[in-house]
């Protein structure tokens, strides 16, 4: 099935669409959520992205009504700690590490086998980026992230050069996924948030015709999930079209929410 692409500004609001409301009323929603930029604002330091008490309550209330899965680029235990909610399905490291409160770890074919490579690459990035003020290397279970939001604009090309040099040294083993002021180095495997969503739909028994999978996210990595749900679910992009970081982007999402506050409003409506 072909995947259409729309500019962010052309997407209809998920809060105002009667078409969306009708589809939700006619089905059993299963909600998949990104974390950073969707449930909590993007912050300068990753460890400061703690979910608000209000958003925590809304997500907990929704999880009592339907299946809710959080899919994040962060390590799974980190997401669980930041959220403070223990009864959600959580897929960390872009879906490499999946956990369910009922079943524990949910295995898949891309879940292991690259630990030594990532340890070496993490050490190399820490050494080479250590002299650049503001650069942050975030080790993860299934990837390593090089953040440059706090790096002076004049030095950001140097961060890019270092990341590209590391990739050139491991052309068969590593790939990079750009995000919001971050380079995410991952094993070169056919696995992403979209594959994780499809795996969860099957593993959790959400593939019936009465289920409507809804994915909500804001980042480039979320596009894989939007594309995966084309024709079988809905994608909702989070972001303001006037934001310079997203103004020129196109998306495979079907609807838009303009802010985290609107995400909270939308999820609260689903929970009622």
ChimeraX commands (.cxc) that place a marker at each C-alpha (Angstrom):
marker #1 position 0.00,0.00,0.00 radius 0.5
marker #1 position 1.36,3.43,-0.91 radius 0.5
marker #1 position 2.03,5.88,1.90 radius 0.5
marker #1 position 0.86,9.42,1.34 radius 0.5
marker #1 position 2.86,12.35,2.65 radius 0.5
marker #1 position 1.38,15.67,3.78 radius 0.5
marker #1 position 2.82,18.92,5.01 radius 0.5
marker #1 position 2.32,19.45,8.73 radius 0.5
marker #1 position 0.15,22.51,8.19 radius 0.5
marker #1 position -2.26,20.64,5.91 radius 0.5
marker #1 position -3.20,18.03,8.52 radius 0.5
marker #1 position -6.65,18.35,10.14 radius 0.5
marker #1 position -6.79,18.76,13.91 radius 0.5
marker #1 position -7.42,15.56,15.83 radius 0.5
marker #1 position -9.50,17.58,18.28 radius 0.5
marker #1 position -11.93,18.96,15.69 radius 0.5
marker #1 position -12.33,16.09,13.23 radius 0.5
marker #1 position -15.75,14.45,13.17 radius 0.5
marker #1 position -14.30,11.74,10.91 radius 0.5
marker #1 position -11.80,10.81,13.62 radius 0.5
marker #1 position -14.46,10.94,16.32 radius 0.5
marker #1 position -16.66,8.58,14.30 radius 0.5
marker #1 position -13.84,6.09,13.75 radius 0.5
marker #1 position -13.02,6.07,17.45 radius 0.5
marker #1 position -16.67,5.56,18.42 radius 0.5
marker #1 position -16.96,2.63,16.02 radius 0.5
marker #1 position -13.89,0.76,17.28 radius 0.5
marker #1 position -11.82,-0.25,20.29 radius 0.5
marker #1 position -8.79,2.08,20.35 radius 0.5
marker #1 position -5.29,0.85,21.10 radius 0.5
marker #1 position -3.05,3.84,21.76 radius 0.5
marker #1 position 0.69,3.96,21.05 radius 0.5
marker #1 position 2.55,6.99,22.43 radius 0.5
marker #1 position 5.97,8.48,21.92 radius 0.5
marker #1 position 7.41,10.00,25.12 radius 0.5
marker #1 position 9.68,13.03,24.58 radius 0.5
marker #1 position 7.87,15.80,22.74 radius 0.5
marker #1 position 4.55,13.97,23.04 radius 0.5
marker #1 position 3.91,13.32,26.72 radius 0.5
marker #1 position 6.53,15.74,28.01 radius 0.5
marker #1 position 8.30,18.76,26.49 radius 0.5
marker #1 position 11.68,18.49,24.81 radius 0.5
marker #1 position 14.25,19.65,27.39 radius 0.5
marker #1 position 17.93,20.54,27.31 radius 0.5
marker #1 position 18.93,17.64,29.58 radius 0.5
marker #1 position 17.30,14.26,28.87 radius 0.5
marker #1 position 17.04,13.40,32.57 radius 0.5
marker #1 position 14.77,16.42,33.16 radius 0.5
marker #1 position 11.94,15.15,30.93 radius 0.5
marker #1 position 9.64,14.10,33.76 radius 0.5
marker #1 position 5.96,13.70,32.90 radius 0.5
marker #1 position 3.57,16.13,34.61 radius 0.5
marker #1 position 1.20,14.89,37.31 radius 0.5
marker #1 position -1.79,15.82,35.14 radius 0.5
marker #1 position -0.50,13.94,32.08 radius 0.5
marker #1 position 0.34,10.96,34.28 radius 0.5
marker #1 position -3.24,10.85,35.54 radius 0.5
marker #1 position -4.67,11.15,32.02 radius 0.5
marker #1 position -2.49,8.31,30.68 radius 0.5
marker #1 position -3.32,6.12,33.69 radius 0.5
marker #1 position -7.04,6.73,33.22 radius 0.5
marker #1 position -6.78,5.88,29.53 radius 0.5
marker #1 position -4.87,2.67,30.30 radius 0.5
marker #1 position -7.80,1.58,32.47 radius 0.5
marker #1 position -10.06,1.83,29.38 radius 0.5
marker #1 position -7.89,0.47,26.57 radius 0.5
marker #1 position -4.41,-0.81,25.73 radius 0.5
marker #1 position -1.77,1.92,26.02 radius 0.5
marker #1 position 1.81,1.38,24.85 radius 0.5
marker #1 position 4.67,3.87,25.17 radius 0.5
marker #1 position 7.32,3.56,22.45 radius 0.5
marker #1 position 10.44,5.64,23.06 radius 0.5
marker #1 position 14.00,6.00,21.93 radius 0.5
marker #1 position 15.01,6.01,25.58 radius 0.5
marker #1 position 15.92,2.90,27.51 radius 0.5
marker #1 position 12.81,1.18,28.82 radius 0.5
marker #1 position 13.66,1.41,32.56 radius 0.5
marker #1 position 14.39,5.12,32.14 radius 0.5
marker #1 position 10.99,5.75,30.54 radius 0.5
marker #1 position 9.27,3.80,33.29 radius 0.5
marker #1 position 11.08,5.79,35.96 radius 0.5
marker #1 position 10.31,9.15,34.35 radius 0.5
marker #1 position 6.64,8.28,33.90 radius 0.5
marker #1 position 6.08,6.71,37.29 radius 0.5
marker #1 position 3.44,4.39,35.79 radius 0.5
marker #1 position 4.08,0.67,36.13 radius 0.5
marker #1 position 1.07,-0.88,34.40 radius 0.5
marker #1 position 1.76,0.18,30.81 radius 0.5
marker #1 position 3.30,-1.73,27.95 radius 0.5
marker #1 position 6.63,0.01,27.28 radius 0.5
marker #1 position 8.92,-0.40,24.28 radius 0.5
marker #1 position 12.27,1.26,24.87 radius 0.5
marker #1 position 15.23,1.84,22.58 radius 0.5
marker #1 position 12.98,2.41,19.54 radius 0.5
marker #1 position 11.15,-0.84,20.22 radius 0.5
marker #1 position 14.17,-3.12,20.75 radius 0.5
marker #1 position 13.29,-3.71,24.43 radius 0.5
marker #1 position 9.58,-4.46,24.92 radius 0.5
marker #1 position 7.95,-5.17,28.30 radius 0.5
marker #1 position 4.38,-5.92,29.34 radius 0.5
marker #1 position 3.10,-5.91,32.95 radius 0.5
marker #1 position 1.27,-9.19,32.28 radius 0.5
marker #1 position 3.92,-11.03,30.25 radius 0.5
marker #1 position 7.22,-9.43,31.16 radius 0.5
marker #1 position 9.72,-9.20,28.30 radius 0.5
marker #1 position 8.18,-9.62,24.85 radius 0.5
marker #1 position 10.85,-11.17,22.66 radius 0.5
marker #1 position 11.49,-10.48,18.97 radius 0.5
marker #1 position 14.18,-11.29,16.47 radius 0.5
marker #1 position 16.09,-7.99,16.81 radius 0.5
marker #1 position 16.35,-7.92,20.60 radius 0.5
marker #1 position 20.02,-8.78,21.22 radius 0.5
marker #1 position 23.46,-9.51,19.78 radius 0.5
marker #1 position 24.98,-6.04,19.45 radius 0.5
marker #1 position 25.99,-5.18,23.04 radius 0.5
marker #1 position 29.77,-5.28,22.49 radius 0.5
marker #1 position 29.58,-3.09,19.38 radius 0.5
marker #1 position 27.49,-0.44,21.17 radius 0.5
marker #1 position 29.84,-0.46,24.17 radius 0.5
marker #1 position 32.81,0.26,21.91 radius 0.5
marker #1 position 31.00,2.98,19.96 radius 0.5
marker #1 position 29.74,4.60,23.17 radius 0.5
marker #1 position 33.28,4.75,24.55 radius 0.5
marker #1 position 34.57,6.23,21.28 radius 0.5
marker #1 position 31.90,8.94,21.19 radius 0.5
marker #1 position 32.48,9.84,24.83 radius 0.5
marker #1 position 36.16,10.28,24.12 radius 0.5
marker #1 position 35.82,12.23,20.87 radius 0.5
marker #1 position 32.91,14.44,21.94 radius 0.5
marker #1 position 34.26,15.02,25.44 radius 0.5
marker #1 position 36.07,18.21,24.46 radius 0.5
marker #1 position 32.95,19.82,22.90 radius 0.5
marker #1 position 31.10,21.84,25.50 radius 0.5
marker #1 position 27.44,20.91,25.75 radius 0.5
marker #1 position 27.72,17.61,23.88 radius 0.5
marker #1 position 26.02,14.77,25.74 radius 0.5
marker #1 position 26.51,11.08,25.00 radius 0.5
marker #1 position 23.59,8.97,26.23 radius 0.5
marker #1 position 24.27,5.21,26.34 radius 0.5
marker #1 position 21.21,3.01,25.81 radius 0.5
marker #1 position 20.52,-0.69,25.75 radius 0.5
marker #1 position 20.14,-0.86,21.97 radius 0.5
marker #1 position 21.69,2.39,20.73 radius 0.5
marker #1 position 23.78,5.39,21.72 radius 0.5
marker #1 position 22.63,8.99,21.34 radius 0.5
marker #1 position 24.81,12.04,20.73 radius 0.5
marker #1 position 22.88,15.13,21.85 radius 0.5
marker #1 position 23.96,18.57,20.65 radius 0.5
marker #1 position 21.14,20.88,21.76 radius 0.5
marker #1 position 23.47,22.60,24.25 radius 0.5
marker #1 position 26.39,22.79,21.81 radius 0.5
marker #1 position 27.22,26.22,20.37 radius 0.5
marker #1 position 25.99,26.49,16.76 radius 0.5
marker #1 position 29.54,26.98,15.47 radius 0.5
marker #1 position 30.59,23.61,16.92 radius 0.5
marker #1 position 27.59,21.54,15.81 radius 0.5
marker #1 position 29.19,20.64,12.45 radius 0.5
marker #1 position 32.06,19.09,14.40 radius 0.5
marker #1 position 29.60,16.86,16.26 radius 0.5
marker #1 position 28.21,15.78,12.91 radius 0.5
marker #1 position 31.71,15.08,11.55 radius 0.5
marker #1 position 32.57,12.90,14.54 radius 0.5
marker #1 position 29.33,10.92,14.22 radius 0.5
marker #1 position 29.88,10.44,10.49 radius 0.5
marker #1 position 33.45,9.26,11.11 radius 0.5
marker #1 position 32.22,6.65,13.59 radius 0.5
marker #1 position 29.64,5.47,11.07 radius 0.5
marker #1 position 32.29,5.20,8.35 radius 0.5
marker #1 position 34.27,2.89,10.60 radius 0.5
marker #1 position 31.28,0.53,10.94 radius 0.5
marker #1 position 29.46,0.76,7.60 radius 0.5
marker #1 position 27.97,-2.75,7.80 radius 0.5
marker #1 position 27.01,-2.61,11.45 radius 0.5
marker #1 position 25.64,0.84,12.29 radius 0.5
marker #1 position 23.06,3.31,11.04 radius 0.5
marker #1 position 22.11,6.75,12.28 radius 0.5
marker #1 position 18.65,8.12,12.92 radius 0.5
marker #1 position 18.55,11.92,13.23 radius 0.5
marker #1 position 16.16,13.42,15.75 radius 0.5
marker #1 position 15.60,16.76,17.44 radius 0.5
marker #1 position 19.16,17.94,18.10 radius 0.5
marker #1 position 20.38,14.36,18.45 radius 0.5
marker #1 position 22.06,11.66,16.39 radius 0.5
marker #1 position 20.94,8.16,17.33 radius 0.5
marker #1 position 23.41,5.42,16.36 radius 0.5
marker #1 position 21.74,2.02,16.13 radius 0.5
marker #1 position 22.60,-1.45,14.86 radius 0.5
marker #1 position 21.95,-1.74,11.13 radius 0.5
marker #1 position 18.90,-3.96,11.53 radius 0.5
marker #1 position 15.50,-3.89,9.88 radius 0.5
marker #1 position 13.80,-2.72,13.07 radius 0.5
marker #1 position 12.23,0.58,14.04 radius 0.5
marker #1 position 9.19,2.01,15.82 radius 0.5
marker #1 position 6.93,0.92,12.98 radius 0.5
marker #1 position 8.11,-2.67,13.17 radius 0.5
marker #1 position 7.71,-2.52,16.95 radius 0.5
marker #1 position 4.11,-1.30,16.66 radius 0.5
marker #1 position 3.21,-4.09,14.24 radius 0.5
marker #1 position 4.90,-6.65,16.50 radius 0.5
marker #1 position 2.93,-5.38,19.49 radius 0.5
marker #1 position -0.35,-5.41,17.59 radius 0.5
marker #1 position 0.18,-9.11,16.87 radius 0.5
marker #1 position 1.67,-10.05,20.25 radius 0.5
marker #1 position -1.08,-8.32,22.25 radius 0.5
marker #1 position -3.96,-9.61,20.14 radius 0.5
marker #1 position -4.82,-6.19,18.74 radius 0.5
marker #1 position -5.14,-7.28,15.13 radius 0.5
marker #1 position -8.92,-7.71,15.11 radius 0.5
marker #1 position -11.13,-5.64,12.85 radius 0.5
marker #1 position -12.75,-4.04,15.92 radius 0.5
marker #1 position -9.44,-2.50,17.06 radius 0.5
marker #1 position -8.27,0.95,15.90 radius 0.5
marker #1 position -4.50,1.40,16.49 radius 0.5
marker #1 position -3.62,5.08,17.04 radius 0.5
marker #1 position 0.00,6.25,17.13 radius 0.5
marker #1 position 0.85,9.71,18.49 radius 0.5
marker #1 position 4.34,11.14,18.10 radius 0.5
marker #1 position 6.40,14.16,17.15 radius 0.5
marker #1 position 9.81,13.01,15.98 radius 0.5
marker #1 position 11.33,11.80,12.71 radius 0.5
marker #1 position 11.58,8.30,14.18 radius 0.5
marker #1 position 7.79,8.27,14.63 radius 0.5
marker #1 position 7.31,8.42,10.88 radius 0.5
marker #1 position 8.05,4.69,10.68 radius 0.5
marker #1 position 5.06,4.07,12.94 radius 0.5
marker #1 position 2.79,6.41,10.96 radius 0.5
marker #1 position 3.76,4.57,7.78 radius 0.5
marker #1 position 3.26,1.14,9.36 radius 0.5
marker #1 position -0.32,2.03,10.31 radius 0.5
marker #1 position -1.30,3.32,6.89 radius 0.5
marker #1 position -4.54,1.58,5.93 radius 0.5
marker #1 position -4.97,-0.18,9.28 radius 0.5
marker #1 position -4.84,2.59,11.89 radius 0.5
marker #1 position -4.24,6.29,12.42 radius 0.5
marker #1 position -1.19,8.47,12.93 radius 0.5
marker #1 position -1.33,11.77,14.83 radius 0.5
marker #1 position 1.60,14.17,14.55 radius 0.5
marker #1 position 2.39,16.43,17.50 radius 0.5
marker #1 position 3.77,19.84,16.65 radius 0.5
marker #1 position 3.08,23.43,15.70 radius 0.5
marker #1 position 3.45,24.11,11.94 radius 0.5
marker #1 position 4.98,27.47,12.86 radius 0.5
marker #1 position 7.82,25.79,14.75 radius 0.5
marker #1 position 10.99,26.15,12.62 radius 0.5
marker #1 position 12.04,22.59,13.52 radius 0.5
marker #1 position 8.97,21.10,11.84 radius 0.5
marker #1 position 7.84,23.79,9.38 radius 0.5
marker #1 position 9.51,22.15,6.36 radius 0.5
marker #1 position 8.68,18.56,7.25 radius 0.5
marker #1 position 6.22,16.27,5.59 radius 0.5
marker #1 position 4.56,13.42,7.42 radius 0.5
marker #1 position 2.66,10.19,6.87 radius 0.5
marker #1 position 0.37,11.05,9.80 radius 0.5
marker #1 position -3.36,11.55,9.27 radius 0.5
marker #1 position -4.08,14.21,11.90 radius 0.5
marker #1 position -2.27,16.77,14.03 radius 0.5
marker #1 position -2.19,17.97,17.61 radius 0.5
marker #1 position -0.51,21.34,18.01 radius 0.5
marker #1 position 1.01,20.96,21.47 radius 0.5
marker #1 position 1.47,18.66,24.44 radius 0.5
marker #1 position -1.52,20.38,26.02 radius 0.5
marker #1 position -3.61,19.28,23.06 radius 0.5
marker #1 position -2.25,15.73,23.42 radius 0.5
marker #1 position -3.42,15.78,27.03 radius 0.5
marker #1 position -6.86,17.04,25.95 radius 0.5
marker #1 position -7.16,14.39,23.25 radius 0.5
marker #1 position -6.11,11.51,25.54 radius 0.5
marker #1 position -8.44,12.76,28.25 radius 0.5
marker #1 position -11.29,12.65,25.76 radius 0.5
marker #1 position -10.42,9.07,24.79 radius 0.5
marker #1 position -10.44,8.05,28.44 radius 0.5
marker #1 position -14.02,9.27,29.03 radius 0.5
marker link #1:1,2 radius 0.2
marker link #1:2,3 radius 0.2
marker link #1:3,4 radius 0.2
marker link #1:4,5 radius 0.2
marker link #1:5,6 radius 0.2
marker link #1:6,7 radius 0.2
marker link #1:7,8 radius 0.2
marker link #1:8,9 radius 0.2
marker link #1:9,10 radius 0.2
marker link #1:10,11 radius 0.2
marker link #1:11,12 radius 0.2
marker link #1:12,13 radius 0.2
marker link #1:13,14 radius 0.2
marker link #1:14,15 radius 0.2
marker link #1:15,16 radius 0.2
marker link #1:16,17 radius 0.2
marker link #1:17,18 radius 0.2
marker link #1:18,19 radius 0.2
marker link #1:19,20 radius 0.2
marker link #1:20,21 radius 0.2
marker link #1:21,22 radius 0.2
marker link #1:22,23 radius 0.2
marker link #1:23,24 radius 0.2
marker link #1:24,25 radius 0.2
marker link #1:25,26 radius 0.2
marker link #1:26,27 radius 0.2
marker link #1:27,28 radius 0.2
marker link #1:28,29 radius 0.2
marker link #1:29,30 radius 0.2
marker link #1:30,31 radius 0.2
marker link #1:31,32 radius 0.2
marker link #1:32,33 radius 0.2
marker link #1:33,34 radius 0.2
marker link #1:34,35 radius 0.2
marker link #1:35,36 radius 0.2
marker link #1:36,37 radius 0.2
marker link #1:37,38 radius 0.2
marker link #1:38,39 radius 0.2
marker link #1:39,40 radius 0.2
marker link #1:40,41 radius 0.2
marker link #1:41,42 radius 0.2
marker link #1:42,43 radius 0.2
marker link #1:43,44 radius 0.2
marker link #1:44,45 radius 0.2
marker link #1:45,46 radius 0.2
marker link #1:46,47 radius 0.2
marker link #1:47,48 radius 0.2
marker link #1:48,49 radius 0.2
marker link #1:49,50 radius 0.2
marker link #1:50,51 radius 0.2
marker link #1:51,52 radius 0.2
marker link #1:52,53 radius 0.2
marker link #1:53,54 radius 0.2
marker link #1:54,55 radius 0.2
marker link #1:55,56 radius 0.2
marker link #1:56,57 radius 0.2
marker link #1:57,58 radius 0.2
marker link #1:58,59 radius 0.2
marker link #1:59,60 radius 0.2
marker link #1:60,61 radius 0.2
marker link #1:61,62 radius 0.2
marker link #1:62,63 radius 0.2
marker link #1:63,64 radius 0.2
marker link #1:64,65 radius 0.2
marker link #1:65,66 radius 0.2
marker link #1:66,67 radius 0.2
marker link #1:67,68 radius 0.2
marker link #1:68,69 radius 0.2
marker link #1:69,70 radius 0.2
marker link #1:70,71 radius 0.2
marker link #1:71,72 radius 0.2
marker link #1:72,73 radius 0.2
marker link #1:73,74 radius 0.2
marker link #1:74,75 radius 0.2
marker link #1:75,76 radius 0.2
marker link #1:76,77 radius 0.2
marker link #1:77,78 radius 0.2
marker link #1:78,79 radius 0.2
marker link #1:79,80 radius 0.2
marker link #1:80,81 radius 0.2
marker link #1:81,82 radius 0.2
marker link #1:82,83 radius 0.2
marker link #1:83,84 radius 0.2
marker link #1:84,85 radius 0.2
marker link #1:85,86 radius 0.2
marker link #1:86,87 radius 0.2
marker link #1:87,88 radius 0.2
marker link #1:88,89 radius 0.2
marker link #1:89,90 radius 0.2
marker link #1:90,91 radius 0.2
marker link #1:91,92 radius 0.2
marker link #1:92,93 radius 0.2
marker link #1:93,94 radius 0.2
marker link #1:94,95 radius 0.2
marker link #1:95,96 radius 0.2
marker link #1:96,97 radius 0.2
marker link #1:97,98 radius 0.2
marker link #1:98,99 radius 0.2
marker link #1:99,100 radius 0.2
marker link #1:100,101 radius 0.2
marker link #1:101,102 radius 0.2
marker link #1:102,103 radius 0.2
marker link #1:103,104 radius 0.2
marker link #1:104,105 radius 0.2
marker link #1:105,106 radius 0.2
marker link #1:106,107 radius 0.2
marker link #1:107,108 radius 0.2
marker link #1:108,109 radius 0.2
marker link #1:109,110 radius 0.2
marker link #1:110,111 radius 0.2
marker link #1:111,112 radius 0.2
marker link #1:112,113 radius 0.2
marker link #1:113,114 radius 0.2
marker link #1:114,115 radius 0.2
marker link #1:115,116 radius 0.2
marker link #1:116,117 radius 0.2
marker link #1:117,118 radius 0.2
marker link #1:118,119 radius 0.2
marker link #1:119,120 radius 0.2
marker link #1:120,121 radius 0.2
marker link #1:121,122 radius 0.2
marker link #1:122,123 radius 0.2
marker link #1:123,124 radius 0.2
marker link #1:124,125 radius 0.2
marker link #1:125,126 radius 0.2
marker link #1:126,127 radius 0.2
marker link #1:127,128 radius 0.2
marker link #1:128,129 radius 0.2
marker link #1:129,130 radius 0.2
marker link #1:130,131 radius 0.2
marker link #1:131,132 radius 0.2
marker link #1:132,133 radius 0.2
marker link #1:133,134 radius 0.2
marker link #1:134,135 radius 0.2
marker link #1:135,136 radius 0.2
marker link #1:136,137 radius 0.2
marker link #1:137,138 radius 0.2
marker link #1:138,139 radius 0.2
marker link #1:139,140 radius 0.2
marker link #1:140,141 radius 0.2
marker link #1:141,142 radius 0.2
marker link #1:142,143 radius 0.2
marker link #1:143,144 radius 0.2
marker link #1:144,145 radius 0.2
marker link #1:145,146 radius 0.2
marker link #1:146,147 radius 0.2
marker link #1:147,148 radius 0.2
marker link #1:148,149 radius 0.2
marker link #1:149,150 radius 0.2
marker link #1:150,151 radius 0.2
marker link #1:151,152 radius 0.2
marker link #1:152,153 radius 0.2
marker link #1:153,154 radius 0.2
marker link #1:154,155 radius 0.2
marker link #1:155,156 radius 0.2
marker link #1:156,157 radius 0.2
marker link #1:157,158 radius 0.2
marker link #1:158,159 radius 0.2
marker link #1:159,160 radius 0.2
marker link #1:160,161 radius 0.2
marker link #1:161,162 radius 0.2
marker link #1:162,163 radius 0.2
marker link #1:163,164 radius 0.2
marker link #1:164,165 radius 0.2
marker link #1:165,166 radius 0.2
marker link #1:166,167 radius 0.2
marker link #1:167,168 radius 0.2
marker link #1:168,169 radius 0.2
marker link #1:169,170 radius 0.2
marker link #1:170,171 radius 0.2
marker link #1:171,172 radius 0.2
marker link #1:172,173 radius 0.2
marker link #1:173,174 radius 0.2
marker link #1:174,175 radius 0.2
marker link #1:175,176 radius 0.2
marker link #1:176,177 radius 0.2
marker link #1:177,178 radius 0.2
marker link #1:178,179 radius 0.2
marker link #1:179,180 radius 0.2
marker link #1:180,181 radius 0.2
marker link #1:181,182 radius 0.2
marker link #1:182,183 radius 0.2
marker link #1:183,184 radius 0.2
marker link #1:184,185 radius 0.2
marker link #1:185,186 radius 0.2
marker link #1:186,187 radius 0.2
marker link #1:187,188 radius 0.2
marker link #1:188,189 radius 0.2
marker link #1:189,190 radius 0.2
marker link #1:190,191 radius 0.2
marker link #1:191,192 radius 0.2
marker link #1:192,193 radius 0.2
marker link #1:193,194 radius 0.2
marker link #1:194,195 radius 0.2
marker link #1:195,196 radius 0.2
marker link #1:196,197 radius 0.2
marker link #1:197,198 radius 0.2
marker link #1:198,199 radius 0.2
marker link #1:199,200 radius 0.2
marker link #1:200,201 radius 0.2
marker link #1:201,202 radius 0.2
marker link #1:202,203 radius 0.2
marker link #1:203,204 radius 0.2
marker link #1:204,205 radius 0.2
marker link #1:205,206 radius 0.2
marker link #1:206,207 radius 0.2
marker link #1:207,208 radius 0.2
marker link #1:208,209 radius 0.2
marker link #1:209,210 radius 0.2
marker link #1:210,211 radius 0.2
marker link #1:211,212 radius 0.2
marker link #1:212,213 radius 0.2
marker link #1:213,214 radius 0.2
marker link #1:214,215 radius 0.2
marker link #1:215,216 radius 0.2
marker link #1:216,217 radius 0.2
marker link #1:217,218 radius 0.2
marker link #1:218,219 radius 0.2
marker link #1:219,220 radius 0.2
marker link #1:220,221 radius 0.2
marker link #1:221,222 radius 0.2
marker link #1:222,223 radius 0.2
marker link #1:223,224 radius 0.2
marker link #1:224,225 radius 0.2
marker link #1:225,226 radius 0.2
marker link #1:226,227 radius 0.2
marker link #1:227,228 radius 0.2
marker link #1:228,229 radius 0.2
marker link #1:229,230 radius 0.2
marker link #1:230,231 radius 0.2
marker link #1:231,232 radius 0.2
marker link #1:232,233 radius 0.2
marker link #1:233,234 radius 0.2
marker link #1:234,235 radius 0.2
marker link #1:235,236 radius 0.2
marker link #1:236,237 radius 0.2
marker link #1:237,238 radius 0.2
marker link #1:238,239 radius 0.2
marker link #1:239,240 radius 0.2
marker link #1:240,241 radius 0.2
marker link #1:241,242 radius 0.2
marker link #1:242,243 radius 0.2
marker link #1:243,244 radius 0.2
marker link #1:244,245 radius 0.2
marker link #1:245,246 radius 0.2
marker link #1:246,247 radius 0.2
marker link #1:247,248 radius 0.2
marker link #1:248,249 radius 0.2
marker link #1:249,250 radius 0.2
marker link #1:250,251 radius 0.2
marker link #1:251,252 radius 0.2
marker link #1:252,253 radius 0.2
marker link #1:253,254 radius 0.2
marker link #1:254,255 radius 0.2
marker link #1:255,256 radius 0.2
marker link #1:256,257 radius 0.2
marker link #1:257,258 radius 0.2
marker link #1:258,259 radius 0.2
marker link #1:259,260 radius 0.2
marker link #1:260,261 radius 0.2
marker link #1:261,262 radius 0.2
marker link #1:262,263 radius 0.2
marker link #1:263,264 radius 0.2
marker link #1:264,265 radius 0.2
marker link #1:265,266 radius 0.2
marker link #1:266,267 radius 0.2
marker link #1:267,268 radius 0.2
marker link #1:268,269 radius 0.2
marker link #1:269,270 radius 0.2
marker link #1:270,271 radius 0.2
marker link #1:271,272 radius 0.2
view
